[in-house]
Amino acid sequence: MDHGEVVWAGAMGEHLLTVESEGGGDPRQLLGDAMGAGPRLWDVIWPLELIADPGRGPLSTVYQGERPWVVIGFVSGGDVLAAPLNEATNPKRFTPVLAPDEVSMPGSSKESQLELAHVWSFPRSVAAVGSVAPRARGRLLQALRSYF
């Protein structure tokens, strides 16, 4: 947080973080307000590793490593907020399932679930490799609003 705006988000183990907020604002509310908006909403991105030097040891998140992410919002400065796509093995309220034809990207051929509880921010320069089909967007937006 910086002067009441979300500038970075990461779904890391809270034991790794010191939470500070300058300038007021509830971080959870502001993060929720950042969801479901922005010019890159529904892009599928492939940001590679979550950290610059993966050899430094384990990161406290199950989603480190290379995987596709779906843009679900934005932070101040224009960087994107995204949630990882995972195999659809354990659907819950906060993991909406997408059919194979609802995610357009190279190699997409199976059901996946969007892990809303694992939001991460990425530079706006990360290129899109695909997108979520228009017919799934309303359902995902409803899940975002319900969860956040």
Secondary structure, 3 states (H helix, E strand, C coil): CECCECCCCCCCCHHHCCCCCCCCCCHHHHHHHCECCCCCCCEEECCCCCCCCHHHCCCCCCCCCCCCEEEEEECCCCCEEEEEEEECCCCCCCCCEECHHHEECCCCCCCEEECHHHCEEECCCCCEEEEECHHHHHHHHHHHHHHC
